[in-house]
Amino acid sequence: MQVRFGILGPLEVTADGRTTRLGGARPRRLLAMLLLNAGQVVSADRLVDAVWDATPPASADVTLRTHV
């Protein structure tokens, strides 16, 4: 299976030539952050900051693990 990620313009995932539906805004932000930092370790704190614009909820760490 060949998977391609498009990050210039709208975030897109294509698998074997077919576009895959992505989740809501937070999972999309998480995926974009991981793609922009491919091959690097990204701390949970940086991911939380990327997923929640303002003040993250108290459950951000647990929710982040669910999205991953």
DANORDA-V353079 format. One record per pair of residues at least 12 apart in sequence whose ideal C-beta (glycine too) atoms are under 10 Angstrom apart, sorted by sequence separation. I is the first residue (numbers start at 0). J is the second residue. If there is no record, write none. Layout:
I;J
I;J
This chain:
1;13
2;14
3;15
9;21
29;41
47;59
50;62
51;63
1;14
2;15
3;16
5;18
32;45
33;46
36;49
46;59
47;60
50;63
0;14
1;15
32;46
35;49
46;60
49;63
0;15
1;16
3;18
12;27
44;59
47;62
32;48
33;49
43;59
44;60
47;63
50;66
2;19
10;27
29;46
32;49
43;60
46;63
9;27
10;28
12;30
28;46
29;47
31;49
32;50
31;50
44;63
10;30
29;49
43;63
46;66
10;31
28;49
29;50
43;64
46;67
12;34
28;50
27;50
28;51
6;30
10;34
25;49
26;50
28;52
43;67
6;31
25;50
4;30
24;50
25;51
4;31
6;34
24;52
4;33
5;34
6;35
4;34
6;37
4;37
29;63
33;67
30;66
25;62
29;66
30;67
25;63
28;66
29;67
26;65
27;66
25;65
26;66
25;66
26;67
23;66
22;66
